[in-house]
Amino acid sequence: MNDAPRPSDPGSDLAGQVGAKAALKLKARRNPTPGVWFGLGMMGLIGWSVVVPTLLGTAIGLWIDEHYPGGHSWTLALLVAGLTLGCFNAWHWVTKEERAMRDEQRDGDE
């Protein structure tokens, strides 16, 4: 017949609920959600991590083809190699950021 919450129930009292919500608000103020500029910056970082190795491979390939002509195109081969290296580089950045976001979210749940 006693409808009062038991003290052994964590978070069942009003003070516990208010305290938990206040802690969440304080954490949100300390770690603000990344905004639009953060997303654009990450897109730029990923883009440049693909573009730079691709252009470097192309430039080196053009130089080799100009100074040491041969039976096959070094430009095309090094362009593909630079693009592959850039894609692996971008994949590394994306997985690193995804892992950091997952770890931050896991820390927030605890």
N, C-alpha and C positions, 0 to 999 in steps of 0.2 A: 504494500500500500504506500510505501514511501517512494514518491516520484522524484526526489532530489537526486542529482547526479552523485555518483560515488566518487570519493577523492582518488581512488585508484585508477579511474578512467582518465588517461592523459588527453588534454584538449577538450574535455567535456564542459569545463567551466568557462564562463565568459572571459575571465581574466586570461586564461590560457589561449583562447582564440584570438583575443585582441593582441596579446604579446606575439603570437605567431604571425599575424598580419603585419604588425609593426616591424618585425624582423625582415619580412619579405620586402616591405617598402624601403627599408634602409639598404638592403642588398641591391634593390633596383636602382637606388640613387647612386650607390658606389659603382655599379657596373651598368652604365646606360646601354640600351640597345643600339647596336650600330645602325647608323642612318643610311640615307641614299648615297651620300658621298663616299661612305665606306664601301658600299657595293660597287660603285663606279670605279673606285680606286682599285679594288680587287680585280675587276674586269680588265682594267688597264694593266695591272701587274701581270695577269695571266696572258694578256695579249702580247705584251712586250717580251715575256718569257718564251713565246713561240716565234715572234718576228725576228728578234735579234739573232738567234742561232741560224735561222733560215737565211737571213740576209748575209750573215758572215760566210755561211757555206757557199752561197751563190757568188759572192765577191771573190772568195778564194778559188772557186771553180773557174770563174772567168779569167782570173790572173793565170792559173795553170794552163788553161786552154790557149791563152794568148802567147805565153812564153814557151810552152812545150806542147805543140799540137800533136795529137795522137789519133788513134783509131776510134776512141769513144769520147763522149762529152763528160768532162769532169764537172762542168757547171751543173748539169742535170743530176749527176750522182751526188755531189755535195749539197745541192739544194734539197734533195730527198733526205740525206743524212741530217742536215740542219733542221729540217721540218720534224723529223722523227725525234731528234734530241729535244727540240722545243716542246713537242707534245708530251714527252716524258717529264720535262721540267714543269709544265703546266699541271700535269697530273699530280706531281709531287706537291705543289702549292695547294691544290684543291684538297687533297687528302689531309694535308697538314692542318688546314683551316677547319675542315670538317671534324677532324679528331679533336681539335681545341674546343670547338663549339659543343661537341658531345661530352667532353670532360667537364666543361663549365656547366652544362645542363645537369650532369650527374651530380656534381658538387652542390648544385642548388636544390636537388631533390633530397639530399641527405640532411 
